[in-house]
Structures are given as C-alpha cells and as structure tokens.
Amino acid sequence: MTDRDGIFAGDDPFVLAQAWLDAASQTEPNDPNAMSLATVDSAGLPNCRIVLLKGIEPDGFVFFTNYDSQKGQEIAATGQAALNLHWKTLGRQIRVRGQIAKVPAAVSDEYYATRPLGSRIGAWASKQSQPLKTKNDLVTAVSQAGAVHGENPKRPLHWGGYKVVPSQIEFWANGEFRLHDRFNWHRTRISDDWSIQRLNP
C-alpha cells in the first residue's frame, strides 16, 4: 500500500498523466506538451531531444516524427525509449520508460491532415538528421516539394507516429527542502497489473 492522495490519487496512470498535462496547459507559457525523448544508438550512447506529445491513450504516449531520422533509426534498432515531461510552473514531472512502436498508418494519416500546410510540405522536404549544406538548400527543397505535392499533400511514408507503451511511469512533485514526492508505477509485462511504490527523493 502507498500513502498516495491529492495530485497522486488514482488507479490509472494514463488518466493521472492526462490530468497533470491538463493542469500544465493552464500554467505553462509555452508547449506544455513538450517532452524529452531518449533513445540509444548502436554503440550504446544515449541521445535525447525535445518532441511534442500529441496524445495520451489508454495504453501509451503518442508523438509524431520522421521515421528516417536518427531517433527513428535508433527506435527501429532497439524498440525501446524513455520520455520526460517537466513543468516548472507546477513543480512536477513524469518519467516514462518502455516499448515503442509505430502507430497504425491510418492514425498517422489522420494527424498529418490536421497539420498546417507548411508543416506537411516540410515533412516532404526535410531529410531530417542528414547533413545540410546551407539553409537556402532547405528553402529550395520546401519550394520544390510544395510545387510537386500541392495544397493537399499525402503523408510521406517516412513520416508518422510512435506510441510508447510503458513498463514504468514515475510521477514526481517538488517538495520543500528537496523532500520531493515520487511514486513509481511499474510492471514486468504489459499484461501485468501495475505495482506502485513510493521512492526516496
């Protein structure tokens, strides 16, 4: 048993994560859905970058990116990733570790269609993570992609969504004198029930 109450109360970590994100949406000045995504390369060296969380589903956390990017290649090689959402205004963060896989193509198509036209064209033009000689080369590529794909471009097959299905989720809240509150939800298999443990700060 734990002594969870207040902002930590609940029996579903995804519902709790959504509640925290909703609260952050009222206080964070920019991108409350910004999160760090960590992957590992073939040499075992970690990589970390900021991406935007686009959905908390009943079983995982969804974001979208270029499948051919460095992150995409590392995800394909390991099938594992970690996430961190931090909200300075609330003094809270959520850490996530688990398996990661592409979402169905129809889900990626649906989200792609909601993006601004410039972003949709940019997904065609940018060879993400590849060397770029000059910014003007990218501007030219965007112009050419716009001419080819027009006002209603289809989603490029190299761009789409991923879902992280966690084996571990940690909810952290700032405490006075650095006596923070930490609750770790963990399970060995995705089909297992969650175990919850309070951690030392």
N, C-alpha and C positions, 0 to 999 in steps of 0.2 A: 504494500500500500504506500501511497505517497500523500503529502500534505498539499496537493495542488488545489488552488482556489483562485478566485479573481480572474485575471487575464490568462491564467494557465488552465482553467477548468475546461473539461470536455472529454469526450470519449473518442473523437475522430480527429487525428492530427491535420487532415486536409481542411476540415471545417475551421479548426483553430487557426491554421495558417491563413485562410481566406479572411477571417475576422481581423487578424493582425494587419494584413495587407489593406483591408478596407479602412482601418484606423489610420494607417500611414498615409493613405490617399487624402486624408483631411488635414494632414500636418506637414508633409514633406513638400518643399517648394518645387522640386523637380524630380520627375521619374521615380515615383515611389516603387515601381516595379523593376527598377534596376537591380541586377544581382551579379555576383561574381560566379563565373563558371570555370571550374578547374578540371583539367584533363592531364594525361601523362603521355609523353612521346615514346618512341621506340627505345630510347636509351634510359627510360625511367625518370626523365627530367620533367617536373610539373610545369604546366602552363596555366595561366589564369588571365581572364579578361572579363569585361562587363558586357552582359547581354540583357535583353528585356524579357521578363517573364510575361507571357501572354495568356496564361490560363492555369488555374489550379483545378484539376479534375478530381474525381473521387478516388483516383489511384496514383496521381502523379502531377508533375510540374512541367508545363509545356513552353517551349520557346522556338523561334524560327531563325534559320541562318543558311549560309551557303554550305552545301554538303561537301564541296571540294576544298574548302578552306582548311587551314591547319587543324582547327578544332574538329572539323568533320572527319579528317583523316585519323586523328587520334581517337575519336569516338568509335569509328569503324574498327580500329585495331583492338580496342580493349572492351568496349561495351559498358564502360563504367564512367561515372562523373560525379562531381561534387558541386553544390551550389551554396551560396551565402547571400542572404538578404539582410541588409543592415539599415536601420532607420535611426538616425541621430536624434531627430526630434522626439522620438518616443523612448529612446534608450533601449531598443530591442533589436534582436537579430534572430534569424532562423538559419540553421545549418542543415544541409541535406546531403546524404551520400547514398548511391545506389546504382542500379542498372539503367542504361539509357538506350533507346532505340528510336527509329524514325516513326512518326505518326503516319496513319494511312494517307495516301495521296489525296483523297477527297478532302481531308481536313486541311492539308496544305493549300489545295486549290481554293478552298473557301476563304481561308485567311488572306492569301495572296490577293484575292479580288477586292479586299477591303482596304488595301494599302493605297496611299497616294500614287498617282500615275508615275511621278518621278522616281519613287522608290521601286515600283515594279520594273521600270526601264533600267534602273541602276542594278537590279539583280541580274539582268542580262549582260550589262556592260562590264561589271567589275569581276575580275578574276581574283577573288579575294585571297589574300595572303601571298600572292605571287608578286615578284618584283615589278615595279612601275617606274619607267624612266623619268617621266615628267607628269605633272598634274594635267597638263594640256592633252596628253595622250588619253587620259581617262575622260576628259571632257569630250574629246573627239569620239571615243568609243560610245559614250552615252548618246551623242547626237546620231551616230550611225545606228545604234540599237533602236532609237526612237523612230527613225525613218523606216526600219525594217519591220518593227512589231506594231507600230501604230498606236491608236488610242485605247485599244483593249487587248493588251498583250496576254498571251497564255503564260502560265507559270513555267519557268525553266526547270527542267528535270533535276538540275544541280542545286536547286533551292527548295527548302521546305522545313518541316517541323521535326522536333525531337521531344520525347517525353522521358523525364527522369522518374523512375519508379523506385522509391526509397526503401532501403533496408534500415535506414537510420535518419531520424529527424530530431534536431535539438532546438528547443525554444529557450532563449536567453533574454533576461531582462536586467538592466542596470540596477545595482543596489548601492546604498550609502556605504562609504568606506570600502568600496570594491567588494562588498559581500553580495555578489550578484546571485540571482536565482537562475538555475539551469535544470531543465528536465529533458532527459534523453529518451525518446521513443525508439525502440529497436526491435528487430525481428530477424531470424536467421533466414527464413524463406518468405517469399512474397505471400504465400498462402497462410502463413502463421499469424496468430493474434499478436498485437503489439504488447511489449513489455515496457513499462515506464519507470525510470529511475531518476531520483534527484542526484545531481552531481555537485561536488565542491566547486566553488568559483575559481 
